[in-house]
């Protein structure tokens, strides 16, 4: 069963990075921008992530920095079928450092 937490991108969440070479398993290490409240995925929120499992050109431990949040998809929003993968667009993003807040 999919819960609300499975449909939220936040620091520490296990997500997929949506790339041209497929869905790459990652873990979010930081999120910046936005209001600090859950909101629809947008380019205003930027995320850092680390690859958790080797996938094609991306070795385990590879770091993505300052990537728009709409490219990270929570596991609960990915439906794998026999011949295709469907990404549901009903997920939200929560940043840990809202815009205007000093580090």
N, C-alpha and C positions, 0 to 999 in steps of 0.2 A: 504494500500500500504506500502511495506517495503522500508525504506530509508537506506542510508549508515550508519546513526547513529544507526539504529536498528541492524546492523551487526558489531558493535564495542564494545569491552569490555573496559571500562575506569572507573576511580574513579567516583562514584555516579551513575553508570549505574545499572538498574534493570536486573538481569540475573538469570539463573537457574544453580544450582550446580548439576552436573551429578554424581549421586551416585548409589550404588546398590539398594537402596530403592526407586529409581525414581528421577524425577527432582524436586529439592528443590528451591523455590523462595528465592533469596538473593539480597542484594545490595552491590556492591563493595565499600569497605572503603579505600583501598590503593592498589597500584601496584608498584612493584620494579623490577629493572633489565631491560634488553633490551636497545634500543637506544633512547627511548622517542618518536619515530615516530611509526605510526601504522604498525604492522607487523603480520605475520601469527601466530596463537596460538602456543606457544612453552613452554617448561619447563624452559627456561631461565628467563621468566617473572613470578614472584610469586605475588599472590594476597591475600589480606585479605578481608573477606566478613562477612556480618551479615544476618542471616535468617530473612525474613520479614513476613512469614506465617508458622505456625506450620505444620510440616509434619513428621509423624511417630515418630522416636526417636529424632528428632531435634526440640526443642521448639523455639518459636519466641524469637529473640534476641541472639540465639546461635551464637558464633563467630568462623569462620574458619580463621586460620592464616597460612601464608606461604604455600599456596596451589598452585600448578602449574596452569597457566592460561588456559591450554587446558581443564580443568575440569569445567570451567565456560562458559555457552552458552548464548548468547544474545537472548532475546525473539523473535527477527525477524528471527532467524535461527531454530526455533522449529515449525514443522508442526504437528499438532495433527489431526489424522485421527480417523475413527470410532473404529478400533481395535488396533491401534498402534500409536506410536509417532516417527517421523523422525527428526533427527538432521542434518541440513546442515553444512558441514564443510568449508563453504566459509567465515568465519568471521575472524576479526583481533583484536589484542590487543594493547592498548597503555598504557604504564606505566607512572606514574607521577614522578618517581624517577629513571632516567636512571642509568645504571651500571657505577660506578666510581664517581658519583655525591655524595657529602657529604650531610647529612641531615641538 
